[in-house]
Amino acid sequence: MRLSGYRRQDRIAKELGVSKATIHRDFLVLDEQYKEQAASDIAIAKGIDLERIDDLIFALWVRAKAGNLAAIEEVRQLLGTRAKLMGLDAPKRQWVSGPGDGPIPVQDVSDDEIDLSTFTEEELRQFHDAIGAIIQAQEITQSAQGP
């Protein structure tokens, strides 16, 4: 009945002549089975795709090793796709903080008011790290959004 679109447990219980608690327990069991099946389906699909990628890399490998630039680029892209499927290139978590792991001090200034010559070595390092983290966050956001 659930697969036919019935969602209200009380109606299903009434239709089948059982308690709502029984339907609730049955739904929980079904939900777990659906999750397990979905995880299995995903694992199978990943395995098939990884095998295809490996086959393509194998087919291109000799030409890539011989210096064929097109083959090298294809292998590079296939390796990137493989790494994504396997979760090897997950983003690294970075923490940016101010002095003593506290908040980063912020001042309202325009671009022409920033005088880096007044920064201490530590402030320059923190500024460099903060700009790097902002750039990396933008790149991660852009790559997640796709081309």
C-alpha positions in Angstrom: 0.0 0.0 0.0 2.8 2.4 0.8 4.3 1.9 -2.7 0.9 2.8 -4.1 1.0 6.2 -2.5 -0.6 5.6 0.9 1.3 7.6 3.5 -1.1 7.9 6.4 -0.3 5.1 8.8 -3.7 5.3 10.5 -5.5 4.7 7.2 -3.3 1.8 6.2 -3.8 0.3 9.7 -7.5 0.6 9.4 -7.5 -0.8 5.8 -5.4 -3.8 6.9 -7.1 -4.3 10.3 -3.9 -3.9 12.4 -2.7 -1.2 14.9 -1.0 2.0 13.9 2.0 0.8 15.9 2.3 -2.3 13.7 2.3 -0.1 10.6 4.8 2.2 12.2 7.2 -0.7 13.0 6.7 -2.1 9.4 7.5 1.3 7.9 10.7 1.5 10.0 11.8 -2.0 8.7 10.9 -1.0 5.2 12.8 2.2 5.5 15.9 0.3 6.6 15.6 -2.2 3.8 15.3 0.7 1.3 18.4 2.4 2.7 20.4 -0.9 2.5 19.2 -1.5 -1.1 20.1 2.1 -2.1 23.6 1.8 -0.5 24.1 -1.5 -2.3 22.9 0.0 -5.6 25.3 2.9 -5.2 28.2 0.6 -4.3 27.5 -1.5 -7.4 27.2 1.5 -9.7 30.5 2.9 -8.3 32.2 -0.4 -8.8 31.0 -0.7 -12.4 32.1 2.9 -13.1 35.5 2.3 -11.5 36.0 -0.8 -13.6 35.1 1.2 -16.8 37.5 3.9 -15.8 40.3 1.4 -15.1 39.7 -0.2 -18.5 39.9 3.1 -20.3 43.1 4.0 -18.4 44.6 0.7 -19.4 43.6 1.3 -23.1 45.2 4.7 -23.1 48.3 4.0 -20.9 50.8 2.9 -23.6 50.1 6.0 -25.7 50.2 8.2 -22.6 53.6 6.7 -21.5 54.8 7.3 -25.1 54.1 11.0 -24.7 50.9 11.4 -26.6 49.5 14.6 -25.1 45.9 13.8 -25.8 46.2 10.4 -24.1 48.0 12.0 -21.2 45.1 14.5 -20.8 42.5 11.7 -21.0 44.3 9.6 -18.4 44.7 12.7 -16.1 40.9 13.4 -16.4 40.0 9.7 -15.8 42.3 9.6 -12.7 40.5 12.7 -11.4 37.1 11.2 -12.0 38.3 8.0 -10.3 39.5 10.0 -7.3 36.2 11.7 -7.0 34.2 8.5 -7.1 36.4 7.0 -4.4 36.3 10.2 -2.3 40.0 10.6 -2.4 39.9 14.4 -3.1 37.5 15.4 -0.3 38.1 19.0 0.7 40.5 19.5 3.6 39.1 21.4 6.6 41.1 24.5 7.4 40.7 26.8 10.3 41.6 30.5 10.1 41.8 32.4 13.3 43.3 35.5 14.8 46.0 35.9 17.5 45.8 33.1 20.1 43.2 31.2 18.1 40.8 34.1 18.7 38.7 36.0 16.2 40.3 37.8 13.3 40.4 41.5 14.0 38.4 43.3 11.3 38.7 47.0 10.4 36.5 49.0 8.0 39.0 50.3 5.4 39.0 50.8 1.7 41.5 49.1 -0.6 43.7 52.2 -0.8 43.9 52.4 3.0 45.6 49.1 3.6 49.3 49.7 4.3 51.0 46.3 4.5 54.3 48.0 5.6 52.7 48.6 9.0 52.0 44.9 9.6 54.1 42.7 11.9 55.5 39.4 10.5 52.7 37.6 12.3 50.0 39.9 10.9 51.4 39.4 7.4 51.3 35.7 7.8 47.7 35.8 9.1 46.7 38.1 6.2 48.4 35.7 3.7 46.7 32.7 5.3 43.3 34.4 5.3 43.5 35.5 1.7 44.6 31.9 0.8 41.6 30.4 2.7 39.2 32.8 0.9 40.6 31.9 -2.5 40.5 28.2 -1.7 36.9 28.5 -0.4 35.9 30.3 -3.7 37.6 27.6 -5.8 35.8 24.8 -3.8 32.5 26.6 -4.2 33.0 27.1 -7.9 34.1 23.5 -8.5 31.1 22.2 -6.5 28.8 24.3 -8.7 30.3 22.8 -11.8 31.2 24.4 -15.2 
